[in-house]
Amino acid sequence: MTDLIKKALTRRFEPKGPRQRLVVAEPSPKLVLLVKFSLGMTGLLSVLEIAHLIVLHSWNSEVFAGITGLVGTVTGVLIGRHA
């Protein structure tokens, strides 16, 4: 499992009882794709915000709101998956 996002979303737990093996619940491919897309868009919006600062010398609150929303979504997915 070389995919870091898939590894981060994979649940591992050991059931209680004698002679129980480790259970691994892998995430759905749609969830992995959603998290990858969200992280990619966060990176792209960060680059856009930096370019806006360099070129126009001003802060763009709409782009920052998009970055904040995506970061919150990804964090919620990662925390919710392991709960």
C-alpha positions as CSV (number, residue, x, y, z in Angstrom):
1,M,0.0,0.0,0.0
2,T,2.1,2.9,-1.3
3,D,-0.7,5.4,-1.5
4,L,-0.4,7.6,1.5
5,I,-4.0,8.9,1.4
6,K,-5.4,5.4,1.2
7,K,-3.2,4.4,4.0
8,A,-4.4,7.3,6.2
9,L,-8.0,6.5,5.6
10,T,-7.6,2.7,6.2
11,R,-9.0,1.5,9.6
12,R,-7.3,-1.2,11.5
13,F,-8.8,-2.8,14.6
14,E,-8.5,-6.0,16.5
15,P,-11.7,-7.6,17.6
16,K,-12.0,-8.7,21.2
17,G,-11.9,-12.4,21.9
18,P,-9.5,-15.3,21.7
19,R,-7.6,-16.0,18.5
20,Q,-9.0,-13.0,16.6
21,R,-6.9,-11.5,13.8
22,L,-6.4,-7.9,12.9
23,V,-9.3,-6.6,10.7
24,V,-8.4,-4.0,8.0
25,A,-11.2,-2.0,6.5
26,E,-10.0,-0.2,3.4
27,P,-11.8,3.0,2.3
28,S,-13.9,3.2,-0.8
29,P,-12.2,4.4,-4.0
30,K,-14.6,7.3,-4.2
31,L,-13.6,8.5,-0.8
32,V,-9.9,8.3,-1.7
33,L,-10.5,10.2,-4.9
34,L,-12.5,12.9,-3.1
35,V,-9.8,13.5,-0.6
36,K,-7.1,13.6,-3.4
37,F,-9.2,16.1,-5.3
38,S,-9.8,18.3,-2.2
39,L,-6.1,18.3,-1.4
40,G,-5.2,19.2,-5.0
41,M,-7.7,22.0,-5.0
42,T,-6.4,23.3,-1.7
43,G,-2.9,23.4,-3.2
44,L,-4.1,25.1,-6.4
45,L,-6.1,27.7,-4.4
46,S,-3.0,28.4,-2.2
47,V,-0.9,29.0,-5.3
48,L,-3.6,31.3,-6.7
49,E,-3.7,33.2,-3.4
50,I,0.1,33.6,-3.4
51,A,0.1,34.8,-7.0
52,H,-2.6,37.3,-6.1
53,L,-0.5,38.6,-3.3
54,I,2.6,38.9,-5.5
55,V,0.9,40.5,-8.5
56,L,-1.8,42.7,-6.9
57,H,-0.3,43.2,-3.4
58,S,-3.6,42.6,-1.7
59,W,-5.4,39.7,0.1
60,N,-8.3,38.0,-1.7
61,S,-10.8,36.9,1.0
62,E,-12.9,34.7,-1.4
63,V,-9.9,32.5,-2.3
64,F,-9.0,32.2,1.4
65,A,-12.6,31.2,2.2
66,G,-12.3,28.5,-0.4
67,I,-9.1,27.2,1.1
68,T,-10.6,27.3,4.6
69,G,-13.6,25.3,3.4
70,L,-11.6,22.6,1.7
71,V,-9.2,22.3,4.6
72,G,-12.2,21.9,7.0
73,T,-13.7,19.3,4.7
74,V,-10.5,17.2,4.4
75,T,-10.0,17.4,8.2
76,G,-13.5,16.3,8.9
77,V,-13.2,13.4,6.5
78,L,-10.0,12.2,8.1
79,I,-11.2,12.6,11.7
80,G,-14.6,11.1,10.9
81,R,-13.2,8.1,9.2
82,H,-11.1,7.1,12.2
83,A,-13.9,7.7,14.8
